[in-house]
Amino acid sequence: MVDISQIGEFGLIKRIRRGLGYKNKEVKEVVVGIGDDCAAIKLTKGLLLIATTDSLVEGVHFKLNTISPSLLGKKSVATNISDIAAMGGIPRYLLITIGIPPSLSVEYIDSLYKGIKEATESYNVIVIGGDTFRSDDRLIISITLIGEIEEEFLVRRGGAKVGDKIFVTGSLGDSALGLEILESGINDSRSVKVTQQSSPQSSPIDEIISRHILPTPRLEEGRVLATKGLASAMIDISDGLASDLRRICEESVVGARIYLKELPISDTLNNIVFTQDKSPYDYALYGGEDYELLFTVRGDKVKDILRYWEGMKTPIKEIGEIIEEDEGIVLIDEAYNIIPLIRDGYDHFLK
């Protein structure tokens, strides 16, 4: 094991640069890449540059003993890719800032960046720079992702109108349950009970945990929704359906009605019962880190989206509709009771 103090910051940067394997001269549009104060990129005419940033902090977003460094690297990229997907864009360039505690070895950082490289290569993203610094007590990963999109295809949170239908991709709640399993102990029978036999290939618990550790950003799906003019508003579900739906409603100045029985909940989640007083709906509404797409569709385009979606691998589900702002955001339960949505999902600064 090599201690990072033995090679220093600049030695570590050189090592990272070699590991990533990118050279500026190999990518024509990158005028200045890793190794200078700023990166410079030529933009093609007619395209908007879009940028997002996200951070993962040890003890807040992950624990070293519940995720490998390689998978952590992949997840740090995936969470940013999801933001680009939510606007219908194409990810292009990535900058990484990492705070490293002295307790971590060079080999750990090597593995972390190996995961980052594998993820960026799978999405055709180029790492163009970043920063490293010493963190006293925890690992901090902050990524800035730059993308592009044709101006006419840009999808924002503020485009929903009364009468629009509300859709989501995939399933909801799996990631939150996966985190809960990791934190409580996978083999702790007092915390979790599996009520259905797993397949020979993988156990239900493995499936749930993988949804948390390695989310799949819906990049292709977001692109289709944007370029085909199907989504009137869109956001990725990072803090939970309840919170992210509220963001669409606030930006669009509308309300929303969600039917609980229509929420897409996986069979795996339904078949895992926790002793805590929670239902699958709690995980789906408030859990967070699903990184699915939440989007609205004009009523006259619902047939179009169902037709376009026939060849897509990721399912979509209609879960409600947009209503007037003064009606608020409400849930409709199985007995058709109206429940005002008061609680939100994850918030970094609230307990």
Phi and psi in degrees as a GROMACS rama.xvg file:
@    title "Ramachandran Plot"
@    xaxis  label "Phi"
@    yaxis  label "Psi"
@TYPE xy
-102.546  125.881  VAL-2
-76.555  137.34  ASP-3
-60.9312  -30.4948  ILE-4
-63.4954  -19.4064  SER-5
-74.1184  -27.4409  GLN-6
-110.782  -16.4578  ILE-7
73.4019  174.58  GLY-8
-62.3087  -47.0773  GLU-9
-70.7452  -33.9139  PHE-10
-64.3121  -38.6282  GLY-11
-66.2807  -41.3013  LEU-12
-62.1833  -43.3567  ILE-13
-61.0261  -40.5964  LYS-14
-64.8832  -43.6043  ARG-15
-62.1674  -43.8869  ILE-16
-61.9256  -43.6711  ARG-17
-62.9319  -41.2567  ARG-18
-64.672  -37.7476  GLY-19
-71.0806  -31.6945  LEU-20
77.5048  17.1429  GLY-21
-97.3348  140.533  TYR-22
-125.163  132.873  LYS-23
-54.4744  -40.8188  ASN-24
-67.2903  -16.9465  LYS-25
-81.4078  -14.8313  GLU-26
-123.158  104.327  VAL-27
-60.3945  -38.2498  LYS-28
-75.3886  -14.8427  GLU-29
-87.9218  103.084  VAL-30
-76.2917  -44.0327  VAL-31
-131.686  125.09  VAL-32
-117.178  -140.535  GLY-33
-61.7126  133.448  ILE-34
119.149  -4.28734  GLY-35
-124.519  -178.403  ASP-36
-67.4027  -38.4092  ASP-37
-135.35  159.4  CYS-38
-98.2631  142.998  ALA-39
-123.794  131.456  ALA-40
-130.403  133.675  ILE-41
-78.8697  130.196  LYS-42
-100.623  139.83  LEU-43
-72.195  140.448  THR-44
-61.5087  144.013  LYS-45
88.9908  -1.40532  GLY-46
-111.294  145.526  LEU-47
-90.1809  138.141  LEU-48
-85.0272  128.877  LEU-49
-121.624  143.243  ILE-50
-140.021  145.259  ALA-51
-142.21  158.631  THR-52
-141.353  147.333  THR-53
-151.733  148.453  ASP-54
-126.059  146.084  SER-55
-120.254  124.293  LEU-56
-118.151  128.244  VAL-57
-57.9979  133.761  GLU-58
91.0043  -18.0586  GLY-59
-109.645  -50.8589  VAL-60
-104.21  -18.6898  HIS-61
-161.094  163.937  PHE-62
-126.306  141.24  LYS-63
-60.7449  -28.1493  LEU-64
-87.9688  3.00591  ASN-65
-117.652  -2.24491  THR-66
-149.9  138.358  ILE-67
-73.7908  155.738  SER-68
-60.6385  -36.1044  PRO-69
-64.8021  -45.0082  SER-70
-68.2973  -33.0259  LEU-71
-63.9324  -40.078  LEU-72
-61.5159  -43.2158  GLY-73
-64.6137  -41.8439  LYS-74
-65.9748  -38.4675  LYS-75
-62.1553  -31.9008  SER-76
-76.5722  -44.7791  VAL-77
-60.0858  -37.965  ALA-78
-64.941  -32.3178  THR-79
-78.5608  -37.9096  ASN-80
-57.3632  -37.1929  ILE-81
-61.1162  -36.4046  SER-82
-64.8357  -42.0953  ASP-83
-63.8494  -40.4867  ILE-84
-60.5727  -35.2869  ALA-85
-69.2933  -13.6211  ALA-86
-108.105  2.84576  MET-87
80.7894  16.3773  GLY-88
-92.2224  -177.057  GLY-89
-120.315  120.754  ILE-90
-72.2937  142.037  PRO-91
-128.628  -52.5551  ARG-92
-133.022  146.892  TYR-93
-135.855  137.417  LEU-94
-119.206  139.399  LEU-95
-120.58  126.577  ILE-96
-114.456  128.837  THR-97
-133.532  127.529  ILE-98
-98.9697  121.534  GLY-99
-115.403  122.001  ILE-100
-76.1985  152.263  PRO-101
-64.413  -15.1953  PRO-102
-74.4021  -16.8875  SER-103
-86.7483  144.98  LEU-104
-89.4403  163.925  SER-105
-61.611  -37.027  VAL-106
-63.0495  -35.8142  GLU-107
-62.4724  -45.511  TYR-108
-65.4058  -37.8933  ILE-109
-56.3558  -46.7408  ASP-110
-67.3324  -39.0742  SER-111
-58.7692  -48.0987  LEU-112
-72.2652  -25.7797  TYR-113
-62.6172  -43.0486  LYS-114
-63.7046  -40.4849  GLY-115
-61.8864  -45.1034  ILE-116
-62.7397  -44.3015  LYS-117
-61.3609  -40.542  GLU-118
-68.2583  -43.9993  ALA-119
-65.7087  -37.5887  THR-120
-65.7977  -36.6349  GLU-121
-68.9383  -23.7931  SER-122
-108.181  11.9006  TYR-123
56.1768  42.2448  ASN-124
-106.154  141.288  VAL-125
-107.407  128.056  ILE-126
-80.1674  121.393  VAL-127
-115.008  -0.0261812  ILE-128
161.091  -166.241  GLY-129
154.817  -155.997  GLY-130
-155.402  153.825  ASP-131
-128.906  148.126  THR-132
-151.751  162.817  PHE-133
-84.3801  126.795  ARG-134
-107.202  135.486  SER-135
-65.4369  -41.7085  ASP-136
-138.293  -0.637449  ASP-137
-155.068  156.424  ARG-138
-82.2673  132.294  LEU-139
-128.286  125.626  ILE-140
-120.852  120.397  ILE-141
-125.15  125.074  SER-142
-120.642  135.374  ILE-143
-111.333  127.108  THR-144
-118.162  129.226  LEU-145
-110.262  132.659  ILE-146
-134.661  -173.038  GLY-147
-142.975  157.242  GLU-148
-158.678  146.016  ILE-149
-65.6536  135.75  GLU-150
-57.1312  -37.3622  GLU-151
-71.7621  -13.7585  GLU-152
-102.023  -6.15446  PHE-153
-59.6398  127.143  LEU-154
-110.989  127.837  VAL-155
-112.538  175.587  ARG-156
-76.2773  -21.2185  ARG-157
-95.0143  21.9358  GLY-158
-103.176  1.97999  GLY-159
-72.8767  141.338  ALA-160
-125.604  155.13  LYS-161
-56.6681  131.591  VAL-162
100.537  -16.176  GLY-163
-64.2704  148.611  ASP-164
-92.3572  146.246  LYS-165
-104.039  129.071  ILE-166
-125.734  158.747  PHE-167
-136.41  153.643  VAL-168
-90.0222  159.297  THR-169
59.256  -144.066  GLY-170
-127.339  160.775  SER-171
-118.938  146.399  LEU-172
98.2645  -15.9998  GLY-173
-62.723  -43.2247  ASP-174
-62.4126  -42.8966  SER-175
-63.1413  -40.5867  ALA-176
-68.4608  -37.8811  LEU-177
-59.1286  -42.2413  GLY-178
-63.5578  -41.4088  LEU-179
-63.7575  -39.1408  GLU-180
-64.7035  -44.6164  ILE-181
-60.7265  -41.596  LEU-182
-75.2549  -28.9233  GLU-183
-89.2688  -18.8601  SER-184
104.954  117.489  GLY-185
-60.712  -33.7235  ILE-186
-97.3874  13.8861  ASN-187
-85.7837  99.5681  ASP-188
-67.3088  -16.8918  SER-189
-74.7446  -19.7344  ARG-190
-99.4206  -35.1974  SER-191
-137.101  142.889  VAL-192
-134.176  122.494  LYS-193
-89.0421  124.631  VAL-194
-102.095  3.50973  THR-195
-140.318  141.529  GLN-196
-65.3193  139.117  GLN-197
-79.8504  162.701  SER-198
-74.1116  161.317  SER-199
-62.1104  -26.8787  PRO-200
-74.5044  -45.5023  GLN-201
-154.354  152.047  SER-202
-84.75  157.515  SER-203
-56.8783  -38.4265  PRO-204
-64.9676  -40.9008  ILE-205
-59.6491  -42.4535  ASP-206
-62.9252  -43.9954  GLU-207
-65.2937  -45.5982  ILE-208
-62.8622  -38.8858  ILE-209
-64.3791  -29.5254  SER-210
-66.2156  -28.8545  ARG-211
-84.5639  -44.0284  HIS-212
-72.3477  -38.6001  ILE-213
-134.895  80.4857  LEU-214
-68.7448  156.901  PRO-215
-110.265  105.951  THR-216
-66.1076  140.418  PRO-217
-90.9377  63.7858  ARG-218
-69.0138  -49.5097  LEU-219
-61.8361  -41.0797  GLU-220
-64.9241  -43.0271  GLU-221
-63.3348  -37.6644  GLY-222
-65.2871  -42.3951  ARG-223
-63.4116  -45.8913  VAL-224
-60.036  -35.4045  LEU-225
-78.9353  -51.8265  ALA-226
-70.8471  -24.6068  THR-227
-90.7686  0.624318  LYS-228
66.0134  34.2012  GLY-229
-92.9332  -33.7858  LEU-230
-96.2269  128.815  ALA-231
-89.7186  -25.8157  SER-232
-151.346  152.38  ALA-233
-158.048  149.976  MET-234
-154.644  152.487  ILE-235
-92.0051  148.099  ASP-236
-90.0049  94.3887  ILE-237
-106.351  -33.933  SER-238
-106.364  6.52249  ASP-239
111.789  147.911  GLY-240
-54.7692  -42.6201  LEU-241
-60.4457  -47.6036  ALA-242
-68.4432  -44.4533  SER-243
-75.2955  -30.4339  ASP-244
-63.6121  -40.5578  LEU-245
-61.702  -36.1222  ARG-246
-64.5491  -41.1556  ARG-247
-63.2778  -44.4738  ILE-248
-63.9241  -41.2719  CYS-249
-65.7157  -44.1085  GLU-250
-70.106  -31.5418  GLU-251
-92.3534  -9.36551  SER-252
57.1539  55.9762  VAL-253
-140.731  174.466  VAL-254
-110.794  -177.319  GLY-255
-151.385  149.283  ALA-256
-123.117  122.074  ARG-257
-116.86  131.674  ILE-258
-95.8908  114.363  TYR-259
-57.9339  -39.4492  LEU-260
-67.3826  -14.1882  LYS-261
-93.6821  -7.36965  GLU-262
-62.5967  130.768  LEU-263
-77.8972  106.786  PRO-264
-118.542  128.763  ILE-265
-67.3155  154.661  SER-266
-60.119  -35.7425  ASP-267
-61.3945  -46.1619  THR-268
-63.6403  -42.3425  LEU-269
-63.2918  -26.3974  ASN-270
-98.9894  7.48834  ASN-271
-113.583  123.178  ILE-272
-112.948  124.509  VAL-273
-95.519  150.139  PHE-274
-72.1349  -21.252  THR-275
-64.7103  156.832  GLN-276
-80.4017  71.6304  ASP-277
-131.95  149.08  LYS-278
-110.826  166.539  SER-279
-55.7982  -30.9046  PRO-280
-61.8769  -36.7691  TYR-281
-59.8404  -43.8881  ASP-282
-66.6985  -42.1687  TYR-283
-66.2801  -37.9254  ALA-284
-82.676  -39.7213  LEU-285
-119.635  -2.99941  TYR-286
-69.4425  -54.4324  GLY-287
90.5353  168.891  GLY-288
59.0082  30.2343  GLU-289
-78.3058  -33.0759  ASP-290
54.9264  33.4801  TYR-291
-87.8575  170.457  GLU-292
-99.7564  131.864  LEU-293
-109.391  122.986  LEU-294
-147.733  160.098  PHE-295
-113.899  151.788  THR-296
-135.762  132.86  VAL-297
-57.5352  143.446  ARG-298
-55.6259  -35.763  GLY-299
-79.7367  -1.0395  ASP-300
-110.303  3.56681  LYS-301
-61.7027  -42.7571  VAL-302
-63.203  -36.7146  LYS-303
-64.5239  -44.5873  ASP-304
-66.0531  -37.155  ILE-305
-65.7927  -34.1876  LEU-306
-70.9496  -45.2236  ARG-307
-64.0036  -28.7111  TYR-308
-83.8651  -3.03923  TRP-309
-61.1225  -30.4912  GLU-310
-97.5964  5.22634  GLY-311
-88.8126  146.298  MET-312
-79.9774  -35.8814  LYS-313
-84.0156  123.386  THR-314
-71.7412  158.422  PRO-315
-124.231  158.049  ILE-316
-143.213  132.315  LYS-317
-81.0739  126.482  GLU-318
-121.237  -3.99986  ILE-319
171.909  -161.826  GLY-320
-147.249  159.976  GLU-321
-84.744  134.296  ILE-322
-126.122  -178.843  ILE-323
-64.3166  148.474  GLU-324
-57.6824  -40.6877  GLU-325
-71.0627  -8.6298  ASP-326
-85.2267  -11.1014  GLU-327
75.0016  -165.962  GLY-328
-109.734  119.863  ILE-329
-129.514  152.934  VAL-330
-107.056  143.719  LEU-331
-114.912  116.115  ILE-332
-83.9366  -176.572  ASP-333
-62.5939  -26.0261  GLU-334
-92.1943  9.52111  ALA-335
65.0137  27.193  TYR-336
-76.8512  142.863  ASN-337
-94.3535  121.778  ILE-338
-120.62  113.581  ILE-339
-60.4927  135.135  PRO-340
-85.0393  102.713  LEU-341
-101.092  -44.4375  ILE-342
-76.3128  147.171  ARG-343
-111.13  178.828  ASP-344
-84.9606  -144.164  GLY-345
-68.7358  137.879  TYR-346
-136.296  125.776  ASP-347
-61.9018  -27.5232  HIS-348
-111.688  5.52792  PHE-349
-115.627  146.278  LEU-350
